Amino acid sequence: MIPQYRSQPLRPPESPEEDFNPASSVLPSSIELFHFYRQTLAQCAKLSAGAKLLDLSRIYGTYLDEYADTVLAFYLNTSERLPVEEIAVILNTADYCHTTTAQLEERIRSRIDKPLDEQIDFERQSDNFIGVVSKVIFTLVRRVEVALEPGWREMRNCPWARMESVGDQSGYVGVLLEKLKNSAQEIMDIIGKDVWRRSFCDRVADTVVAGFLASIVACRPIGSVGAEQMLLDAYVIKKALEEVIMLRKPDAHPGHEEEPAQPPQSYLKHVARTLAKLDVLLKTLQVSTSPSEGIVQAYLIHVADSNPANFKKVLDLKGVRKGEQAAFVELFKAHVPVHDGLVENSPVMAGINLSTLSTVGQGLSGSAGQNSTPGGSKGGFENLSAVLAAARDGVDTLRKEGDMKEGGLGKLFRRDASGGFRFGREREGG
């Protein structure tokens, strides 16, 4: 069945436009796979509720991994050529498989003899599907990142070292925010679940800050007035990021509950924490290097880092010549002992790489490059545990709301919000 599944299109060519909803459509192959599992489970359970049923569960696990790694991953390998609507189908399918795999595990546990039920474990397979979800979200965020490049390019063309006064937001900000809104809204319209919409928005905030930091490096040297203008621009960008999570066309998700009037407080806090990286750096760069003690004190107060190598990065950004930096560093070392609460290596400064100018978006793309296997445990994100926790919270919420009634599973293959089916209890008598 697996080779056949790989050859199926993400969107059937003959499907009418009105029957295709990218926010909820799943691959028919995933529904067929679990339907086949339902049939074989019912047949095997009639014959044996012991070791043979345990063996069958392990076969299920093998081919769930196969489906994630060679079917969904196969589609993701061509994601650069896919429209976002079809990428959304991969997301929905991986999410559906994750949820239904957990239900399958619970169903087998209820049928198998004790103590064999303790050996039924599909956690690896569930995590594998979440890895696919993570990779899909990374792919969508990458599209936003590419769309923002004209804005960052215009920022790099500004004369930051020669600015004499601060005005309204810089010209590049308008370009950046227009690209951000258009690209993000297109994607928000096709993500059906709030948990994945939130994950996407969090990652967009991360990549915007990564792009801003990389552009700061590319814009050096930066004068005090230029840093002050950047600080004002960062505030405007922050306000725009806070509104990204609210982007959605009114008719994008028919029947979806009404959107809240304000962004979630937890999301606003994430944006604030992320943008704080720019805040501490730009407030430091605002201070003149003459007298030299000013920039030293500003760094120790705002960045709060005791690492001389990181302090030298600020001197480089300010345009202090290499031959003149030694005196600044000695003064820095003299002031470190009298400041409490300094960290050894500030995450803000550790993330700044002065060796290359083409670092826009490096924070996001770089981490994904370390593990680009779509079905891998990370799926392009270093902190997959947060994504897993969010997904499990979503499943728990569904259970609390009654999705898992009737002995913990409900009727076999009841329709769910994805347009697919959920794994449940078959009729009495087989």
The 8 nearest C-alpha neighbors of each residue, nearest first, counted from 0:
[[1, 3, 2, 4, 32, 28, 5, 31],
 [0, 2, 4, 3, 5, 66, 70, 65],
 [3, 1, 5, 4, 0, 6, 70, 69],
 [2, 4, 0, 1, 6, 5, 7, 28],
 [5, 3, 1, 2, 6, 7, 28, 0],
 [6, 4, 70, 2, 3, 7, 1, 73],
 [7, 5, 3, 4, 8, 2, 70, 1],
 [6, 8, 4, 5, 9, 3, 11, 28],
 [9, 7, 10, 11, 6, 12, 5, 26],
 [10, 8, 85, 11, 7, 26, 88, 89],
 [9, 11, 8, 12, 85, 14, 19, 26],
 [10, 12, 14, 13, 8, 9, 7, 15],
 [13, 11, 14, 10, 8, 15, 9, 16],
 [12, 14, 11, 15, 10, 16, 18, 19],
 [13, 15, 11, 12, 16, 18, 19, 10],
 [16, 14, 18, 17, 13, 19, 12, 11],
 [15, 17, 18, 19, 14, 20, 13, 12],
 [16, 18, 15, 19, 20, 14, 21, 13],
 [19, 17, 15, 16, 20, 14, 24, 21],
 [20, 18, 16, 17, 21, 24, 15, 14],
 [19, 21, 22, 24, 23, 18, 17, 189],
 [22, 20, 84, 24, 189, 23, 87, 88],
 [21, 23, 191, 189, 190, 20, 24, 87],
 [22, 24, 417, 21, 20, 191, 418, 91],
 [25, 23, 21, 20, 88, 417, 418, 22],
 [26, 24, 92, 88, 91, 27, 23, 417],
 [25, 27, 28, 29, 92, 9, 88, 24],
 [28, 26, 30, 29, 31, 25, 419, 32],
 [27, 29, 31, 26, 30, 4, 32, 7],
 [30, 28, 32, 31, 27, 26, 33, 92],
 [31, 29, 27, 33, 32, 28, 34, 419],
 [30, 32, 28, 34, 29, 33, 35, 27],
 [33, 31, 29, 35, 30, 34, 28, 36],
 [34, 32, 36, 35, 30, 31, 37, 29],
 [35, 33, 31, 37, 36, 32, 30, 38],
 [34, 36, 32, 38, 33, 37, 31, 39],
 [37, 35, 33, 39, 34, 38, 40, 32],
 [38, 36, 34, 40, 35, 39, 33, 41],
 [39, 37, 35, 41, 36, 40, 42, 34],
 [38, 40, 42, 36, 41, 37, 43, 35],
 [39, 41, 37, 43, 42, 38, 36, 44],
 [40, 42, 44, 38, 39, 43, 37, 45],
 [41, 43, 39, 40, 45, 44, 38, 46],
 [42, 44, 46, 40, 45, 41, 47, 39],
 [43, 45, 47, 41, 48, 46, 42, 40],
 [46, 44, 43, 42, 47, 41, 48, 429],
 [47, 45, 43, 44, 42, 48, 51, 52],
 [48, 46, 44, 49, 45, 43, 51, 52],
 [47, 49, 111, 44, 112, 52, 110, 46],
 [48, 50, 47, 112, 51, 52, 111, 53],
 [51, 49, 53, 52, 54, 48, 115, 47],
 [52, 50, 54, 53, 49, 55, 47, 48],
 [51, 53, 55, 54, 50, 49, 48, 56],
 [52, 54, 50, 56, 51, 55, 57, 49],
 [55, 53, 51, 57, 52, 56, 50, 58],
 [54, 56, 52, 58, 57, 53, 51, 59],
 [57, 55, 59, 53, 58, 54, 52, 60],
 [58, 56, 60, 54, 59, 55, 61, 53],
 [57, 59, 55, 61, 60, 56, 62, 54],
 [58, 60, 56, 57, 62, 61, 63, 55],
 [61, 59, 57, 63, 58, 62, 64, 56],
 [62, 60, 58, 64, 59, 63, 57, 65],
 [63, 61, 65, 64, 59, 60, 66, 58],
 [62, 64, 66, 60, 65, 61, 59, 67],
 [65, 63, 62, 67, 61, 66, 124, 68],
 [64, 66, 62, 68, 63, 67, 69, 61],
 [65, 67, 70, 63, 64, 68, 69, 62],
 [68, 66, 71, 64, 65, 374, 70, 69],
 [67, 69, 374, 72, 65, 66, 64, 70],
 [68, 70, 72, 73, 65, 66, 67, 71],
 [71, 69, 66, 73, 5, 72, 67, 68],
 [72, 70, 67, 74, 73, 69, 68, 75],
 [73, 71, 75, 68, 373, 69, 74, 70],
 [74, 72, 70, 76, 71, 75, 69, 77],
 [73, 75, 71, 72, 76, 77, 78, 70],
 [76, 74, 78, 72, 77, 73, 71, 373],
 [75, 77, 73, 74, 78, 72, 79, 373],
 [76, 78, 75, 74, 79, 80, 81, 73],
 [77, 79, 75, 81, 80, 76, 74, 86],
 [80, 78, 77, 81, 76, 82, 138, 75],
 [81, 79, 78, 77, 82, 76, 83, 75],
 [80, 82, 78, 79, 85, 83, 86, 77],
 [83, 81, 84, 85, 86, 80, 78, 79],
 [82, 84, 86, 85, 87, 81, 186, 189],
 [85, 83, 87, 21, 82, 86, 189, 88],
 [86, 84, 88, 87, 83, 82, 9, 81],
 [85, 87, 83, 89, 88, 84, 90, 81],
 [86, 88, 90, 84, 85, 89, 21, 91],
 [87, 89, 91, 85, 86, 25, 90, 24],
 [90, 88, 92, 86, 87, 91, 93, 71],
 [89, 91, 87, 93, 88, 132, 92, 135],
 [92, 90, 88, 94, 89, 25, 93, 95],
 [91, 93, 25, 95, 89, 94, 90, 26],
 [94, 92, 96, 128, 90, 95, 91, 132],
 [93, 95, 97, 91, 92, 96, 90, 98],
 [94, 96, 92, 98, 97, 93, 91, 99],
 [97, 95, 93, 99, 94, 98, 100, 92],
 [96, 98, 125, 94, 100, 95, 128, 99],
 [99, 97, 95, 101, 96, 100, 94, 102],
 [98, 100, 102, 96, 101, 97, 422, 421],
 [101, 99, 103, 97, 102, 98, 96, 104],
 [102, 100, 104, 99, 103, 98, 105, 97],
 [101, 103, 99, 105, 100, 104, 422, 106],
 [104, 102, 100, 106, 101, 105, 99, 422],
 [105, 103, 101, 107, 102, 106, 108, 121],
 [104, 106, 102, 108, 103, 107, 109, 101],
 [105, 107, 103, 109, 108, 104, 102, 110],
 [108, 106, 110, 109, 104, 105, 111, 103],
 [107, 109, 116, 105, 106, 110, 111, 104],
 [108, 110, 106, 107, 111, 105, 116, 112],
 [111, 109, 107, 108, 48, 106, 112, 44],
 [110, 112, 48, 108, 116, 49, 109, 107],
 [113, 111, 49, 48, 115, 114, 116, 110],
 [114, 112, 115, 116, 111, 117, 49, 108],
 [113, 115, 116, 117, 112, 118, 111, 49],
 [116, 114, 113, 117, 118, 112, 111, 119],
 [117, 115, 108, 118, 114, 119, 113, 111],
 [116, 118, 115, 119, 114, 113, 120, 108],
 [119, 117, 116, 115, 120, 53, 114, 108],
 [120, 118, 116, 117, 108, 104, 121, 53],
 [119, 121, 122, 118, 104, 117, 123, 56],
 [122, 120, 124, 123, 125, 104, 60, 119],
 [121, 123, 125, 124, 120, 126, 101, 127],
 [124, 122, 126, 125, 121, 127, 120, 376],
 [123, 125, 127, 121, 126, 122, 64, 63],
 [126, 124, 97, 122, 128, 127, 123, 121],
 [127, 125, 129, 123, 124, 128, 122, 130],
 [126, 128, 124, 130, 125, 129, 374, 376],
 [127, 129, 131, 93, 130, 125, 126, 97],
 [130, 128, 132, 126, 131, 127, 133, 125],
 [129, 131, 378, 127, 133, 128, 376, 377],
 [130, 132, 374, 128, 134, 129, 373, 133],
 [133, 131, 129, 135, 130, 90, 134, 93],
 [134, 132, 130, 136, 378, 131, 135, 129],
 [133, 135, 378, 137, 131, 136, 379, 132],
 [136, 134, 138, 132, 137, 133, 90, 131],
 [137, 135, 139, 133, 138, 134, 199, 140],
 [136, 138, 134, 140, 135, 139, 141, 133],
 [139, 137, 135, 141, 136, 140, 134, 142],
 [138, 140, 136, 142, 141, 137, 135, 143],
 [141, 139, 137, 143, 142, 138, 203, 136],
 [140, 142, 144, 138, 139, 143, 137, 145],
 [143, 141, 145, 139, 140, 144, 146, 138],
 [142, 144, 146, 140, 141, 145, 182, 147],
 [143, 145, 141, 147, 142, 146, 140, 360],
 [144, 146, 142, 147, 143, 148, 141, 149],
 [145, 147, 143, 144, 148, 178, 142, 182],
 [148, 146, 144, 145, 150, 149, 175, 178],
 [147, 149, 151, 150, 145, 146, 152, 144],
 [150, 148, 152, 151, 147, 153, 146, 175],
 [149, 151, 175, 153, 174, 171, 148, 152],
 [150, 152, 154, 148, 153, 149, 155, 214],
 [153, 151, 149, 155, 154, 150, 148, 156],
 [152, 154, 156, 150, 151, 155, 171, 149],
 [155, 153, 151, 156, 152, 171, 157, 150],
 [156, 154, 152, 218, 153, 157, 151, 214],
 [155, 157, 153, 154, 152, 158, 218, 159],
 [156, 158, 154, 155, 159, 153, 218, 171],
 [159, 157, 161, 160, 162, 156, 225, 218],
 [160, 158, 225, 221, 161, 162, 157, 222],
 [161, 159, 222, 221, 158, 220, 162, 225],
 [162, 160, 158, 159, 163, 222, 225, 224],
 [163, 161, 225, 159, 224, 164, 160, 158],
 [162, 164, 224, 161, 165, 225, 160, 222],
 [165, 163, 162, 224, 166, 225, 228, 227],
 [164, 166, 228, 224, 227, 167, 163, 225],
 [167, 165, 164, 168, 228, 169, 231, 227],
 [166, 168, 169, 165, 231, 228, 232, 170],
 [167, 169, 232, 166, 172, 170, 231, 235],
 [170, 168, 171, 172, 167, 232, 173, 228],
 [169, 171, 172, 173, 168, 174, 153, 154],
 [170, 172, 174, 150, 153, 154, 173, 169],
 [173, 171, 175, 174, 170, 169, 176, 168],
 [172, 174, 176, 175, 171, 170, 177, 169],
 [175, 173, 171, 150, 177, 172, 176, 178],
 [174, 176, 150, 172, 178, 173, 177, 147],
 [177, 175, 179, 173, 178, 174, 180, 172],
 [176, 178, 174, 180, 179, 175, 173, 181],
 [179, 177, 175, 181, 176, 180, 147, 146],
 [180, 178, 176, 177, 182, 181, 183, 175],
 [179, 181, 177, 183, 178, 182, 184, 176],
 [182, 180, 178, 184, 183, 179, 177, 185],
 [181, 183, 185, 179, 143, 184, 180, 178],
 [182, 184, 186, 180, 185, 181, 179, 187],
 [185, 183, 187, 186, 246, 181, 182, 180],
 [186, 184, 182, 183, 188, 187, 181, 189],
 [185, 187, 183, 184, 188, 189, 190, 182],
 [188, 186, 184, 190, 189, 185, 183, 247],
 [189, 187, 186, 247, 251, 185, 190, 184],
 [188, 190, 22, 21, 187, 186, 191, 87],
 [191, 189, 22, 187, 188, 192, 196, 87],
 [190, 192, 22, 23, 189, 193, 252, 196],
 [193, 191, 194, 195, 190, 196, 22, 197],
 [192, 194, 196, 195, 197, 191, 190, 198],
 [193, 195, 197, 192, 196, 198, 389, 390],
 [196, 194, 198, 197, 193, 192, 199, 190],
 [197, 195, 193, 199, 198, 194, 190, 200],
 [196, 198, 200, 194, 195, 199, 193, 201],
 [199, 197, 195, 201, 196, 200, 202, 194],
 [198, 200, 196, 202, 197, 201, 136, 195],
 [201, 199, 203, 197, 202, 198, 244, 196],
 [202, 200, 198, 204, 203, 199, 197, 205],
 [203, 201, 205, 199, 204, 200, 206, 198],
 [202, 204, 200, 206, 205, 201, 140, 207],
 [205, 203, 207, 201, 202, 206, 200, 270],
 [206, 204, 202, 203, 208, 207, 209, 201],
 [205, 207, 209, 203, 208, 204, 360, 363],
 [208, 206, 210, 204, 209, 205, 203, 211],
 [207, 209, 211, 210, 205, 206, 212, 204],
 [210, 208, 206, 212, 360, 207, 362, 211],
 [209, 211, 359, 360, 207, 213, 208, 212],
 [210, 212, 208, 214, 213, 209, 207, 215],
 [213, 211, 215, 209, 214, 210, 208, 216],
 [212, 214, 359, 210, 358, 216, 215, 211],
 [215, 213, 217, 211, 216, 212, 218, 210],
 [216, 214, 218, 212, 213, 217, 211, 219],
 [215, 217, 213, 214, 218, 219, 353, 212],
 [216, 218, 214, 356, 215, 219, 213, 155],
 [219, 217, 215, 155, 216, 214, 220, 221],
 [220, 218, 221, 316, 216, 217, 215, 318],
 [219, 221, 318, 317, 316, 160, 218, 222],
 [222, 220, 160, 219, 317, 159, 225, 316],
 [223, 221, 160, 225, 224, 159, 226, 317],
 [222, 224, 285, 226, 225, 286, 287, 284],
 [225, 223, 227, 226, 222, 162, 163, 164],
 [224, 226, 159, 222, 228, 227, 223, 162],
 [227, 225, 229, 285, 223, 228, 224, 281],
 [226, 228, 230, 224, 225, 229, 285, 223],
 [227, 229, 225, 231, 230, 226, 165, 232],
 [230, 228, 232, 226, 231, 227, 233, 225],
 [229, 231, 227, 233, 228, 232, 281, 226],
 [230, 232, 228, 234, 229, 233, 227, 235],
 [233, 231, 229, 235, 234, 230, 168, 228],
 [234, 232, 236, 230, 231, 235, 229, 237],
 [233, 235, 237, 231, 232, 236, 238, 230],
 [236, 234, 232, 238, 237, 233, 239, 231],
 [237, 235, 233, 239, 234, 238, 240, 232],
 [238, 236, 234, 240, 239, 235, 233, 241],
 [237, 239, 241, 235, 236, 240, 234, 242],
 [240, 238, 236, 242, 237, 241, 235, 243],
 [241, 239, 237, 243, 242, 238, 236, 204],
 [240, 242, 238, 239, 243, 267, 237, 270],
 [241, 243, 240, 239, 245, 244, 238, 246],
 [244, 242, 240, 245, 246, 241, 239, 200],
 [243, 245, 242, 246, 200, 262, 241, 197],
 [246, 244, 243, 242, 247, 262, 258, 261],
 [247, 245, 243, 184, 244, 187, 242, 248],
 [248, 246, 188, 184, 187, 249, 245, 251],
 [247, 249, 251, 250, 188, 246, 184, 252],
 [250, 248, 251, 247, 252, 253, 257, 188],
 [249, 251, 248, 252, 253, 247, 254, 188],
 [252, 250, 248, 188, 249, 253, 247, 189],
 [251, 253, 255, 250, 254, 22, 191, 249],
 [254, 252, 255, 250, 251, 249, 256, 20],
 [253, 255, 252, 256, 257, 250, 251, 416],
 [256, 254, 253, 252, 257, 258, 251, 191],
 [255, 257, 258, 254, 253, 252, 259, 193],
 [258, 256, 255, 259, 254, 260, 249, 252],
 [257, 259, 256, 260, 245, 255, 261, 247],
 [260, 258, 261, 257, 262, 263, 245, 256],
 [259, 261, 258, 262, 245, 257, 263, 242],
 [260, 262, 259, 263, 245, 264, 258, 242],
 [261, 263, 264, 245, 244, 267, 266, 242],
 [264, 262, 266, 265, 261, 267, 259, 244],
 [263, 265, 267, 266, 268, 262, 261, 269],
 [264, 266, 268, 263, 267, 269, 262, 270],
 [265, 267, 269, 268, 263, 264, 270, 262],
 [268, 266, 264, 270, 269, 265, 241, 271],
 [269, 267, 271, 265, 266, 270, 272, 264],
 [270, 268, 266, 272, 267, 271, 273, 265],
 [269, 271, 273, 267, 268, 272, 274, 266],
 [270, 272, 268, 274, 269, 273, 275, 267],
 [273, 271, 275, 269, 270, 274, 268, 276],
 [272, 274, 270, 275, 271, 276, 269, 205],
 [273, 275, 276, 271, 277, 272, 270, 208],
 [276, 274, 278, 272, 277, 273, 271, 279],
 [277, 275, 274, 278, 347, 279, 273, 280],
 [276, 278, 280, 275, 274, 279, 281, 212],
 [277, 279, 275, 281, 276, 280, 282, 274],
 [280, 278, 301, 282, 277, 281, 302, 276],
 [281, 279, 283, 277, 282, 278, 284, 276],
 [280, 282, 284, 283, 278, 226, 279, 277],
 [283, 281, 285, 279, 284, 280, 278, 301],
 [282, 284, 280, 281, 297, 285, 298, 286],
 [283, 285, 281, 286, 282, 226, 223, 280],
 [286, 284, 223, 226, 282, 283, 227, 281],
 [287, 285, 284, 294, 283, 223, 293, 288],
 [286, 288, 289, 223, 294, 285, 293, 290],
 [289, 287, 291, 294, 290, 293, 286, 292],
 [290, 288, 291, 287, 293, 292, 294, 286],
 [289, 291, 292, 288, 293, 287, 294, 295],
 [290, 292, 289, 288, 293, 294, 327, 295],
 [291, 293, 295, 290, 294, 296, 330, 289],
 [294, 292, 296, 291, 295, 290, 297, 286],
 [293, 295, 297, 288, 296, 286, 292, 291],
 [296, 294, 292, 298, 293, 297, 331, 299],
 [297, 295, 299, 293, 298, 294, 300, 292],
 [296, 298, 294, 300, 283, 295, 299, 301],
 [297, 299, 302, 295, 301, 296, 300, 283],
 [300, 298, 303, 296, 297, 302, 301, 304],
 [299, 301, 297, 303, 298, 302, 296, 338],
 [300, 302, 279, 298, 303, 299, 297, 283],
 [301, 303, 298, 304, 279, 299, 300, 280],
 [304, 302, 299, 341, 300, 301, 342, 298],
 [303, 305, 342, 341, 302, 345, 306, 343],
 [306, 304, 343, 341, 342, 335, 307, 303],
 [305, 307, 309, 308, 304, 343, 344, 310],
 [308, 306, 310, 309, 311, 305, 328, 332],
 [309, 307, 311, 310, 306, 312, 328, 305],
 [308, 310, 312, 311, 307, 306, 348, 313],
 [309, 311, 307, 312, 313, 308, 306, 314],
 [310, 312, 314, 308, 309, 313, 315, 307],
 [313, 311, 315, 309, 310, 314, 316, 308],
 [314, 312, 316, 315, 311, 310, 317, 309],
 [313, 315, 311, 317, 319, 312, 316, 318],
 [314, 316, 312, 318, 313, 317, 319, 311],
 [315, 317, 313, 219, 220, 318, 314, 221],
 [318, 316, 314, 220, 221, 315, 319, 313],
 [317, 319, 220, 315, 316, 320, 314, 219],
 [320, 318, 314, 315, 317, 321, 324, 323],
 [321, 319, 323, 322, 318, 324, 315, 314],
 [320, 322, 324, 323, 319, 325, 315, 314],
 [321, 323, 320, 324, 325, 319, 326, 327],
 [324, 322, 320, 321, 325, 326, 319, 327],
 [323, 325, 327, 321, 326, 322, 328, 320],
 [326, 324, 328, 327, 323, 329, 322, 321],
 [325, 327, 329, 328, 324, 323, 330, 331],
 [328, 326, 330, 324, 325, 329, 331, 291],
 [327, 329, 331, 325, 330, 326, 332, 324],
 [330, 328, 332, 326, 331, 327, 325, 333],
 [329, 331, 333, 327, 328, 332, 326, 334],
 [330, 332, 328, 334, 329, 333, 295, 327],
 [333, 331, 329, 335, 330, 334, 328, 307],
 [332, 334, 330, 331, 335, 329, 336, 337],
 [333, 335, 331, 332, 336, 337, 330, 338],
 [334, 336, 332, 338, 337, 333, 305, 331],
 [337, 335, 338, 334, 333, 339, 332, 305],
 [336, 338, 335, 334, 339, 333, 332, 340],
 [339, 337, 335, 336, 340, 341, 334, 299],
 [340, 338, 341, 337, 336, 335, 303, 342],
 [339, 341, 342, 338, 303, 304, 305, 299],
 [342, 340, 303, 304, 339, 305, 343, 338],
 [343, 341, 304, 344, 305, 345, 303, 340],
 [342, 344, 305, 306, 304, 345, 341, 303],
 [343, 345, 342, 304, 306, 346, 349, 305],
 [344, 346, 347, 348, 304, 349, 342, 343],
 [347, 345, 349, 348, 350, 344, 276, 351],
 [348, 346, 345, 350, 349, 276, 351, 280],
 [347, 349, 351, 350, 345, 346, 309, 344],
 [350, 348, 346, 351, 347, 345, 344, 309],
 [349, 351, 348, 347, 346, 352, 362, 212],
 [352, 350, 348, 349, 353, 347, 212, 213],
 [351, 353, 354, 350, 355, 216, 349, 358],
 [352, 354, 355, 351, 216, 356, 312, 315],
 [353, 355, 352, 356, 351, 216, 357, 358],
 [356, 354, 353, 357, 358, 352, 217, 216],
 [355, 357, 217, 358, 216, 354, 353, 213],
 [358, 356, 355, 359, 217, 213, 361, 214],
 [357, 359, 361, 213, 356, 360, 355, 210],
 [360, 358, 210, 213, 361, 357, 214, 209],
 [359, 361, 210, 209, 362, 206, 363, 358],
 [362, 360, 358, 365, 364, 359, 363, 209],
 [363, 361, 209, 360, 365, 364, 366, 206],
 [364, 362, 365, 361, 366, 360, 206, 367],
 [365, 363, 367, 361, 366, 362, 360, 368],
 [364, 366, 368, 361, 367, 363, 362, 369],
 [367, 365, 368, 364, 369, 363, 362, 381],
 [368, 366, 379, 364, 369, 365, 370, 371],
 [367, 369, 365, 371, 370, 366, 364, 379],
 [368, 370, 367, 366, 371, 365, 379, 381],
 [371, 369, 368, 379, 372, 367, 378, 377],
 [370, 372, 368, 379, 367, 373, 369, 378],
 [371, 373, 375, 374, 370, 378, 379, 72],
 [374, 372, 378, 72, 131, 134, 375, 371],
 [375, 373, 131, 68, 130, 372, 127, 67],
 [376, 374, 378, 372, 377, 373, 130, 127],
 [375, 377, 130, 127, 378, 126, 374, 383],
 [378, 376, 380, 130, 375, 379, 383, 381],
 [377, 379, 130, 134, 373, 375, 133, 380],
 [378, 380, 367, 134, 377, 371, 370, 137],
 [381, 379, 377, 382, 383, 378, 367, 366],
 [380, 382, 383, 377, 366, 379, 367, 384],
 [383, 381, 384, 380, 385, 386, 377, 387],
 [382, 384, 386, 385, 377, 380, 381, 387],
 [383, 385, 387, 382, 386, 388, 381, 389],
 [386, 384, 388, 383, 387, 382, 389, 390],
 [387, 385, 383, 389, 388, 384, 390, 382],
 [388, 386, 384, 390, 389, 385, 383, 391],
 [387, 389, 385, 391, 386, 390, 384, 392],
 [390, 388, 392, 386, 387, 391, 385, 393],
 [389, 391, 393, 387, 392, 388, 386, 394],
 [392, 390, 394, 388, 393, 389, 395, 387],
 [393, 391, 395, 389, 390, 394, 388, 396],
 [392, 394, 390, 396, 391, 395, 389, 397],
 [393, 395, 391, 397, 396, 392, 398, 390],
 [396, 394, 392, 398, 397, 393, 391, 399],
 [397, 395, 393, 399, 394, 398, 392, 400],
 [398, 396, 394, 400, 395, 402, 399, 393],
 [397, 399, 402, 403, 395, 401, 396, 400],
 [400, 398, 396, 401, 397, 395, 402, 403],
 [399, 401, 397, 398, 402, 396, 403, 395],
 [400, 402, 398, 403, 404, 399, 397, 396],
 [403, 401, 398, 397, 404, 400, 399, 409],
 [402, 404, 408, 407, 398, 401, 409, 405],
 [403, 405, 407, 409, 401, 408, 402, 406],
 [406, 404, 409, 407, 408, 403, 410, 424],
 [405, 407, 408, 404, 409, 403, 424, 423],
 [406, 408, 403, 404, 405, 409, 105, 423],
 [409, 407, 423, 403, 404, 406, 405, 424],
 [410, 408, 405, 423, 404, 403, 424, 411],
 [409, 411, 423, 424, 413, 412, 425, 408],
 [423, 410, 412, 424, 425, 422, 413, 409],
 [413, 411, 421, 420, 422, 423, 410, 414],
 [414, 412, 420, 421, 411, 410, 415, 423],
 [413, 415, 420, 419, 412, 418, 421, 416],
 [416, 414, 417, 420, 418, 419, 413, 421],
 [415, 417, 418, 23, 414, 419, 420, 191],
 [418, 416, 23, 419, 415, 24, 25, 91],
 [417, 419, 416, 415, 24, 23, 414, 420],
 [420, 418, 417, 414, 415, 30, 25, 421],
 [421, 419, 412, 414, 413, 415, 30, 422],
 [422, 420, 412, 413, 99, 423, 415, 414],
 [421, 423, 412, 411, 102, 99, 103, 420],
 [411, 424, 422, 408, 410, 409, 412, 421],
 [425, 423, 411, 410, 409, 408, 426, 422],
 [424, 426, 411, 410, 429, 427, 423, 41],
 [427, 425, 429, 428, 424, 410, 411, 423],
 [428, 426, 429, 425, 424, 410, 41, 411],
 [427, 429, 426, 425, 45, 41, 424, 42],
 [428, 427, 426, 425, 41, 42, 45, 424]]
